[in-house]
Amino acid sequence: MNTVGRLRSRVVVITREVPFQTVADFVREGVARHTHNPELYERQVCLLLLQLCSGLEHMKPYHVTHCDLRLENLLLVHCQPGNPWNTDPLEPNNNNSSSSGGSSSSGATPVGAAAAAANATCPARLIISNFSQAKQKTALVASDPGTLRDQSRLAPEIVTATQYRKCDEFQTGILIYEMLHRPNPFEETPELKEREYTWADLPPLPVRSLYSQGLQQLARLLLTVNPSERIRMSEARACLQCLLWGPREDLFQALGCSSSGPMSGATSSQRQATLQNWLDLKRTLMMIKFAERSLDAACGVSLEDWLCCQYLAFASTDTLSRVVHILQQPQPHPQSQSHQTQTLHPDAATLSSSSQLLLWQQVQLPPRVAPSAQANV
């Protein structure tokens, strides 16, 4: 650092909690886990992506685009049971207290926190950092005639920052590949950005778990070359929630929910009633789970429970059907579409509409610039 001409830029992040690792560290240390326990690892990836999409969605009303989403810019904070958001975190020197079983706390050191995160279903709370490349669309100042006069000579895509509008969505699609230990498709095949590529041109993700095909479809939807056809961050968040906790696709097939044609096999009212029953049962079972945990003073609400509650609180029969349509939608260029992914939620078992008892039995608890931005730079 003291050698002239060898100075390196440093990013300083001020945060209430001290991150124990980056997502880049988590992915690098998860290679063996992805091989030996792909179900756990890819579920962890879904939960981290869900937090990322929720954070980026929160920035949308403020017209902020991060523009530099990389694994090393995503930080992980150890999440204490019973306190998902660490609203009252322990002081660093107090983190080495013993647990009820007599062993030291897994969050005592960064190494211990990383080990605990690797084995937990929800590895940690994710923090988005490094906004040095972020873009924000600012409102015109009507009181400044000079500003209005200058803006009037700019092209609409410059004034509205259209070229950056879906940049974070595109980079999130790249992150899906990297978190699943695959290279960035646009680094491996740079010529992709030079032409109107299709989904068939994107490299396939290996099917290692029940989450793989859903993540593949989500990556394709986020990497769609035309920004206007690329799904929004709110839709990506809803897709991840459905992959984690939503009903399986065979339920929708039984009820006649298909993106390829009109509904068949069940009337609209029957479909709505069955989906509403599914939602009611999931919510009831979650409350039973919380009631049982409340009897144990040492057991609190986990981050995954909190995220699941957030999903169940705002889910409706209409949103369920809409997410299924998104996950099943074909390639925007049909002539190049080779196949269609049809995986939804891997946790819920097949639902039969013929028996309410089966309904109860089968519900379970729980380079990085988009082509459009590159062309406008």
KOLZA-509866 format. One record per residue (C-alpha): residue in one letter; residue number from 1; x, y, z. Coordinates in nm, 3 decimals. Layout:
BEGIN
SEBA  residuo  num     east    north       up
SEBA        a  NUM        X        Y        Z
...
//
This chain:
BEGIN
SEBA  residuo  num     east    north       up
SEBA        m    1    0.000    0.000    0.000
SEBA        n    2    0.297    0.237    0.061
SEBA        t    3    0.458    0.177   -0.277
SEBA        v    4    0.394    0.457   -0.523
SEBA        g    5    0.205    0.334   -0.828
SEBA        r    6    0.079    0.024   -0.649
SEBA        l    7   -0.206    0.179   -0.459
SEBA        r    8   -0.519   -0.034   -0.457
SEBA        s    9   -0.870    0.096   -0.413
SEBA        r   10   -1.046   -0.008   -0.096
SEBA        v   11   -1.417   -0.026   -0.024
SEBA        v   12   -1.516    0.076    0.328
SEBA        v   13   -1.850   -0.058    0.450
SEBA        i   14   -2.015    0.079    0.764
SEBA        t   15   -2.267   -0.165    0.906
SEBA        r   16   -2.415   -0.234    1.246
SEBA        e   17   -2.301   -0.597    1.244
SEBA        v   18   -1.962   -0.735    1.149
SEBA        p   19   -2.000   -0.971    0.849
SEBA        f   20   -1.828   -1.303    0.895
SEBA        q   21   -1.781   -1.368    0.522
SEBA        t   22   -1.888   -1.266    0.174
SEBA        v   23   -2.109   -1.469   -0.055
SEBA        a   24   -1.794   -1.528   -0.262
SEBA        d   25   -1.643   -1.703    0.041
SEBA        f   26   -1.964   -1.898    0.096
SEBA        v   27   -1.970   -2.018   -0.266
SEBA        r   28   -1.601   -2.107   -0.266
SEBA        e   29   -1.633   -2.308    0.056
SEBA        g   30   -1.953   -2.473   -0.069
SEBA        v   31   -1.806   -2.666   -0.363
SEBA        a   32   -1.783   -2.993   -0.171
SEBA        r   33   -2.120   -2.937   -0.004
SEBA        h   34   -2.282   -2.874   -0.342
SEBA        t   35   -2.146   -3.210   -0.458
SEBA        h   36   -2.234   -3.418   -0.152
SEBA        n   37   -2.553   -3.242   -0.038
SEBA        p   38   -2.694   -3.051   -0.337
SEBA        e   39   -3.045   -3.025   -0.188
SEBA        l   40   -2.918   -2.830    0.113
SEBA        y   41   -2.676   -2.613   -0.082
SEBA        e   42   -2.919   -2.513   -0.356
SEBA        r   43   -3.189   -2.436   -0.099
SEBA        q   44   -2.936   -2.210    0.074
SEBA        v   45   -2.873   -2.042   -0.261
SEBA        c   46   -3.247   -1.984   -0.307
SEBA        l   47   -3.272   -1.823    0.038
SEBA        l   48   -2.974   -1.595   -0.027
SEBA        l   49   -3.112   -1.497   -0.368
SEBA        l   50   -3.450   -1.426   -0.209
SEBA        q   51   -3.290   -1.181    0.033
SEBA        l   52   -3.095   -1.020   -0.252
SEBA        c   53   -3.406   -0.976   -0.467
SEBA        s   54   -3.603   -0.836   -0.173
SEBA        g   55   -3.330   -0.580   -0.105
SEBA        l   56   -3.305   -0.476   -0.470
SEBA        e   57   -3.683   -0.457   -0.494
SEBA        h   58   -3.681   -0.222   -0.194
SEBA        m   59   -3.451    0.015   -0.387
SEBA        k   60   -3.679    0.036   -0.691
SEBA        p   61   -3.918    0.305   -0.554
SEBA        y   62   -3.611    0.521   -0.488
SEBA        h   63   -3.495    0.472   -0.850
SEBA        v   64   -3.162    0.328   -0.734
SEBA        t   65   -2.980    0.065   -0.941
SEBA        h   66   -2.674   -0.103   -0.790
SEBA        c   67   -2.504   -0.182   -1.125
SEBA        d   68   -2.220   -0.383   -0.967
SEBA        l   69   -2.371   -0.698   -0.819
SEBA        r   70   -2.086   -0.938   -0.752
SEBA        l   71   -2.040   -1.221   -0.506
SEBA        e   72   -1.777   -1.023   -0.317
SEBA        n   73   -2.014   -0.726   -0.277
SEBA        l   74   -2.270   -0.937   -0.089
SEBA        l   75   -2.196   -0.975    0.283
SEBA        l   76   -2.324   -1.236    0.527
SEBA        v   77   -2.414   -1.157    0.888
SEBA        h   78   -2.466   -1.432    1.143
SEBA        c   79   -2.833   -1.448    1.238
SEBA        q   80   -2.914   -1.530    1.599
SEBA        p   81   -3.212   -1.761    1.666
SEBA        g   82   -3.508   -1.567    1.796
SEBA        n   83   -3.368   -1.242    1.656
SEBA        p   84   -3.370   -1.278    1.276
SEBA        w   85   -3.268   -0.921    1.202
SEBA        n   86   -3.015   -0.879    1.486
SEBA        t   87   -3.201   -0.571    1.611
SEBA        d   88   -3.016   -0.597    1.941
SEBA        p   89   -2.691   -0.776    1.858
SEBA        l   90   -2.446   -0.889    2.122
SEBA        e   91   -2.121   -0.706    2.165
SEBA        p   92   -1.830   -0.887    1.994
SEBA        n   93   -1.671   -0.976    2.328
SEBA        n   94   -1.992   -1.140    2.448
SEBA        n   95   -2.029   -1.376    2.153
SEBA        n   96   -1.830   -1.657    2.313
SEBA        s   97   -2.091   -1.752    2.571
SEBA        s   98   -2.169   -2.122    2.604
SEBA        s   99   -2.489   -2.272    2.470
SEBA        s  100   -2.732   -2.476    2.678
SEBA        g  101   -2.558   -2.795    2.568
SEBA        g  102   -2.228   -2.677    2.710
SEBA        s  103   -2.054   -2.618    2.379
SEBA        s  104   -1.938   -2.277    2.265
SEBA        s  105   -2.164   -2.071    2.041
SEBA        s  106   -2.120   -2.124    1.668
SEBA        g  107   -2.120   -1.750    1.617
SEBA        a  108   -1.823   -1.689    1.851
SEBA        t  109   -1.577   -1.634    1.566
SEBA        p  110   -1.602   -1.573    1.193
SEBA        v  111   -1.481   -1.930    1.139
SEBA        g  112   -1.747   -2.064    1.375
SEBA        a  113   -2.016   -1.850    1.214
SEBA        a  114   -1.914   -1.971    0.868
SEBA        a  115   -1.930   -2.333    0.983
SEBA        a  116   -2.274   -2.279    1.134
SEBA        a  117   -2.395   -2.107    0.817
SEBA        a  118   -2.272   -2.394    0.602
SEBA        n  119   -2.485   -2.643    0.793
SEBA        a  120   -2.794   -2.426    0.845
SEBA        t  121   -3.082   -2.431    0.599
SEBA        c  122   -3.078   -2.052    0.587
SEBA        p  123   -2.706   -1.969    0.600
SEBA        a  124   -2.718   -1.605    0.713
SEBA        r  125   -2.867   -1.263    0.664
SEBA        l  126   -2.746   -1.099    0.344
SEBA        i  127   -2.629   -0.738    0.320
SEBA        i  128   -2.581   -0.561   -0.014
SEBA        s  129   -2.266   -0.346   -0.010
SEBA        n  130   -2.046   -0.130   -0.235
SEBA        f  131   -2.274    0.120   -0.406
SEBA        s  132   -1.980    0.292   -0.577
SEBA        q  133   -2.125    0.214   -0.923
SEBA        a  134   -2.489    0.276   -0.831
SEBA        k  135   -2.710    0.494   -1.048
SEBA        q  136   -3.008    0.698   -0.932
SEBA        k  137   -3.271    0.864   -1.143
SEBA        t  138   -3.319    1.214   -1.004
SEBA        a  139   -3.627    1.428   -1.053
SEBA        l  140   -3.597    1.746   -1.258
SEBA        v  141   -3.578    2.063   -1.055
SEBA        a  142   -3.862    2.272   -1.195
SEBA        s  143   -3.730    2.584   -1.026
SEBA        d  144   -3.408    2.573   -1.229
SEBA        p  145   -3.478    2.675   -1.591
SEBA        g  146   -3.117    2.601   -1.689
SEBA        t  147   -3.148    2.241   -1.577
SEBA        l  148   -3.470    2.197   -1.773
SEBA        r  149   -3.312    2.349   -2.082
SEBA        d  150   -3.013    2.112   -2.062
SEBA        q  151   -3.233    1.809   -2.003
SEBA        s  152   -3.453    1.895   -2.300
SEBA        r  153   -3.167    1.822   -2.539
SEBA        l  154   -3.093    1.476   -2.401
SEBA        a  155   -3.234    1.155   -2.546
SEBA        p  156   -3.513    0.995   -2.338
SEBA        e  157   -3.304    0.689   -2.249
SEBA        i  158   -3.040    0.918   -2.095
SEBA        v  159   -3.286    1.132   -1.898
SEBA        t  160   -3.477    0.834   -1.764
SEBA        a  161   -3.168    0.611   -1.730
SEBA        t  162   -3.355    0.342   -1.925
SEBA        q  163   -3.033    0.158   -2.006
SEBA        y  164   -2.985    0.083   -1.635
SEBA        r  165   -3.345    0.004   -1.545
SEBA        k  166   -3.310   -0.376   -1.567
SEBA        c  167   -2.933   -0.394   -1.506
SEBA        d  168   -2.967   -0.544   -1.157
SEBA        e  169   -3.202   -0.810   -1.288
SEBA        f  170   -2.947   -0.907   -1.552
SEBA        q  171   -2.663   -0.926   -1.302
SEBA        t  172   -2.876   -1.134   -1.064
SEBA        g  173   -2.915   -1.386   -1.346
SEBA        i  174   -2.535   -1.406   -1.371
SEBA        l  175   -2.512   -1.454   -0.994
SEBA        i  176   -2.735   -1.762   -1.019
SEBA        y  177   -2.477   -1.927   -1.244
SEBA        e  178   -2.187   -1.826   -1.020
SEBA        m  179   -2.358   -1.934   -0.696
SEBA        l  180   -2.417   -2.276   -0.854
SEBA        h  181   -2.045   -2.302   -0.937
SEBA        r  182   -2.082   -2.228   -1.307
SEBA        p  183   -1.892   -1.953   -1.492
SEBA        n  184   -2.048   -1.627   -1.602
SEBA        p  185   -2.196   -1.716   -1.945
SEBA        f  186   -2.084   -1.382   -2.089
SEBA        e  187   -1.725   -1.428   -1.974
SEBA        e  188   -1.713   -1.781   -2.111
SEBA        t  189   -1.875   -1.679   -2.441
SEBA        p  190   -1.818   -1.302   -2.488
SEBA        e  191   -1.973   -1.302   -2.835
SEBA        l  192   -2.317   -1.366   -2.681
SEBA        k  193   -2.358   -0.994   -2.615
SEBA        e  194   -2.276   -0.910   -2.973
SEBA        r  195   -2.593   -1.072   -3.103
SEBA        e  196   -2.955   -1.136   -3.012
SEBA        y  197   -2.895   -1.453   -2.816
SEBA        t  198   -3.179   -1.680   -2.706
SEBA        w  199   -3.232   -1.906   -2.407
SEBA        a  200   -3.094   -2.196   -2.610
SEBA        d  201   -2.761   -2.011   -2.633
SEBA        l  202   -2.727   -1.989   -2.254
SEBA        p  203   -2.538   -2.282   -2.097
SEBA        p  204   -2.759   -2.528   -1.906
SEBA        l  205   -2.726   -2.571   -1.531
SEBA        p  206   -2.668   -2.926   -1.406
SEBA        v  207   -2.978   -3.079   -1.247
SEBA        r  208   -2.847   -3.170   -0.903
SEBA        s  209   -3.153   -3.111   -0.687
SEBA        l  210   -3.523   -3.036   -0.699
SEBA        y  211   -3.434   -2.666   -0.714
SEBA        s  212   -3.203   -2.682   -1.017
SEBA        q  213   -3.459   -2.653   -1.296
SEBA        g  214   -3.644   -2.370   -1.125
SEBA        l  215   -3.318   -2.178   -1.082
SEBA        q  216   -3.232   -2.246   -1.447
SEBA        q  217   -3.563   -2.101   -1.561
SEBA        l  218   -3.523   -1.800   -1.333
SEBA        a  219   -3.173   -1.734   -1.469
SEBA        r  220   -3.307   -1.744   -1.825
SEBA        l  221   -3.588   -1.504   -1.741
SEBA        l  222   -3.342   -1.261   -1.580
SEBA        l  223   -3.091   -1.286   -1.866
SEBA        t  224   -3.344   -1.228   -2.145
SEBA        v  225   -3.168   -1.006   -2.397
SEBA        n  226   -3.457   -0.761   -2.440
SEBA        p  227   -3.494   -0.556   -2.117
SEBA        s  228   -3.865   -0.505   -2.178
SEBA        e  229   -3.913   -0.885   -2.175
SEBA        r  230   -3.686   -0.940   -1.874
SEBA        i  231   -3.881   -1.013   -1.556
SEBA        r  232   -3.891   -0.753   -1.279
SEBA        m  233   -3.716   -0.794   -0.946
SEBA        s  234   -4.051   -0.833   -0.769
SEBA        e  235   -4.136   -1.122   -1.000
SEBA        a  236   -3.797   -1.286   -0.937
SEBA        r  237   -3.859   -1.258   -0.563
SEBA        a  238   -4.203   -1.417   -0.603
SEBA        c  239   -4.054   -1.702   -0.810
SEBA        l  240   -3.798   -1.779   -0.539
SEBA        q  241   -4.069   -1.778   -0.272
SEBA        c  242   -4.269   -2.023   -0.480
SEBA        l  243   -3.965   -2.247   -0.531
SEBA        l  244   -3.905   -2.252   -0.156
SEBA        w  245   -4.254   -2.272   -0.008
SEBA        g  246   -4.515   -2.273   -0.282
SEBA        p  247   -4.723   -2.566   -0.411
SEBA        r  248   -4.578   -2.809   -0.659
SEBA        e  249   -4.647   -2.788   -1.029
SEBA        d  250   -4.851   -3.109   -1.035
SEBA        l  251   -5.111   -2.933   -0.819
SEBA        f  252   -5.157   -2.672   -1.090
SEBA        q  253   -5.164   -2.937   -1.360
SEBA        a  254   -5.439   -3.120   -1.171
SEBA        l  255   -5.634   -2.795   -1.148
SEBA        g  256   -5.582   -2.709   -1.512
SEBA        c  257   -5.338   -2.417   -1.468
SEBA        s  258   -5.130   -2.421   -1.782
SEBA        s  259   -4.953   -2.148   -1.974
SEBA        s  260   -4.999   -2.336   -2.302
SEBA        g  261   -5.376   -2.316   -2.320
SEBA        p  262   -5.705   -2.256   -2.142
SEBA        m  263   -5.778   -2.405   -1.804
SEBA        s  264   -5.909   -2.762   -1.809
SEBA        g  265   -6.005   -3.032   -1.561
SEBA        a  266   -6.141   -2.797   -1.296
SEBA        t  267   -6.351   -2.486   -1.300
SEBA        s  268   -6.206   -2.153   -1.200
SEBA        s  269   -6.402   -2.152   -0.876
SEBA        q  270   -6.278   -2.501   -0.784
SEBA        r  271   -5.922   -2.398   -0.856
SEBA        q  272   -5.952   -2.083   -0.644
SEBA        a  273   -6.110   -2.279   -0.358
SEBA        t  274   -5.840   -2.546   -0.358
SEBA        l  275   -5.558   -2.292   -0.372
SEBA        q  276   -5.719   -2.097   -0.090
SEBA        n  277   -5.743   -2.419    0.115
SEBA        w  278   -5.375   -2.480    0.051
SEBA        l  279   -5.287   -2.129    0.169
SEBA        d  280   -5.506   -2.158    0.479
SEBA        l  281   -5.348   -2.489    0.575
SEBA        k  282   -4.994   -2.361    0.526
SEBA        r  283   -5.071   -2.060    0.745
SEBA        t  284   -5.234   -2.277    1.011
SEBA        l  285   -4.941   -2.518    1.021
SEBA        m  286   -4.699   -2.228    1.053
SEBA        m  287   -4.892   -2.095    1.352
SEBA        i  288   -4.890   -2.443    1.509
SEBA        k  289   -4.515   -2.456    1.456
SEBA        f  290   -4.471   -2.121    1.631
SEBA        a  291   -4.697   -2.229    1.917
SEBA        e  292   -4.489   -2.541    1.974
SEBA        r  293   -4.167   -2.342    1.966
SEBA        s  294   -4.301   -2.089    2.215
SEBA        l  295   -4.308   -2.366    2.476
SEBA        d  296   -3.930   -2.387    2.455
SEBA        a  297   -3.763   -2.074    2.586
SEBA        a  298   -3.438   -2.161    2.410
SEBA        c  299   -3.605   -2.191    2.069
SEBA        g  300   -3.679   -1.879    1.868
SEBA        v  301   -3.802   -1.778    1.525
SEBA        s  302   -3.541   -1.836    1.256
SEBA        l  303   -3.475   -1.613    0.958
SEBA        e  304   -3.621   -1.875    0.726
SEBA        d  305   -3.940   -1.886    0.936
SEBA        w  306   -3.964   -1.509    0.913
SEBA        l  307   -3.918   -1.512    0.535
SEBA        c  308   -4.177   -1.789    0.501
SEBA        c  309   -4.423   -1.589    0.713
SEBA        q  310   -4.367   -1.289    0.489
SEBA        y  311   -4.453   -1.504    0.188
SEBA        l  312   -4.766   -1.656    0.345
SEBA        a  313   -4.887   -1.319    0.473
SEBA        f  314   -4.899   -1.162    0.126
SEBA        a  315   -4.963   -1.466   -0.096
SEBA        s  316   -5.301   -1.505   -0.264
SEBA        t  317   -5.454   -1.745   -0.513
SEBA        d  318   -5.400   -1.486   -0.787
SEBA        t  319   -5.031   -1.440   -0.706
SEBA        l  320   -4.979   -1.818   -0.696
SEBA        s  321   -5.128   -1.856   -1.044
SEBA        r  322   -4.931   -1.557   -1.174
SEBA        v  323   -4.597   -1.695   -1.053
SEBA        v  324   -4.671   -2.033   -1.211
SEBA        h  325   -4.736   -1.857   -1.540
SEBA        i  326   -4.402   -1.675   -1.511
SEBA        l  327   -4.206   -1.992   -1.435
SEBA        q  328   -4.374   -2.179   -1.719
SEBA        q  329   -4.362   -1.906   -1.982
SEBA        p  330   -4.185   -2.007   -2.303
SEBA        q  331   -3.885   -1.842   -2.460
SEBA        p  332   -3.973   -1.499   -2.608
SEBA        h  333   -3.829   -1.632   -2.938
SEBA        p  334   -4.025   -1.959   -2.979
SEBA        q  335   -3.830   -2.079   -3.281
SEBA        s  336   -3.514   -2.112   -3.070
SEBA        q  337   -3.670   -2.258   -2.758
SEBA        s  338   -3.547   -2.612   -2.707
SEBA        h  339   -3.742   -2.707   -2.397
SEBA        q  340   -3.952   -2.564   -2.119
SEBA        t  341   -3.877   -2.592   -1.749
SEBA        q  342   -4.168   -2.699   -1.532
SEBA        t  343   -4.037   -2.727   -1.177
SEBA        l  344   -4.197   -2.531   -0.896
SEBA        h  345   -4.184   -2.608   -0.528
SEBA        p  346   -3.988   -2.920   -0.429
SEBA        d  347   -4.098   -2.926   -0.065
SEBA        a  348   -4.473   -2.972   -0.092
SEBA        a  349   -4.597   -3.318   -0.192
SEBA        t  350   -4.850   -3.395   -0.467
SEBA        l  351   -5.191   -3.252   -0.385
SEBA        s  352   -5.510   -3.445   -0.463
SEBA        s  353   -5.829   -3.243   -0.484
SEBA        s  354   -6.040   -3.553   -0.413
SEBA        s  355   -5.970   -3.570   -0.041
SEBA        q  356   -5.939   -3.303    0.226
SEBA        l  357   -5.746   -3.554    0.439
SEBA        l  358   -5.481   -3.585    0.169
SEBA        l  359   -5.465   -3.207    0.159
SEBA        w  360   -5.366   -3.205    0.527
SEBA        q  361   -5.121   -3.492    0.487
SEBA        q  362   -4.939   -3.349    0.189
SEBA        v  363   -4.875   -2.992    0.305
SEBA        q  364   -4.527   -2.967    0.458
SEBA        l  365   -4.366   -2.690    0.657
SEBA        p  366   -4.108   -2.546    0.556
SEBA        p  367   -1.828   -0.864   -1.713
SEBA        r  368   -2.146   -0.774   -1.557
SEBA        v  369   -2.329   -0.520   -1.773
SEBA        a  370   -2.651   -0.597   -1.954
SEBA        p  371   -2.639   -0.574   -2.334
SEBA        s  372   -2.880   -0.278   -2.336
SEBA        a  373   -2.660   -0.083   -2.092
SEBA        q  374   -2.347   -0.176   -2.283
SEBA        a  375   -2.498   -0.047   -2.605
SEBA        n  376   -2.589    0.287   -2.449
SEBA        v  377   -2.261    0.357   -2.272
//
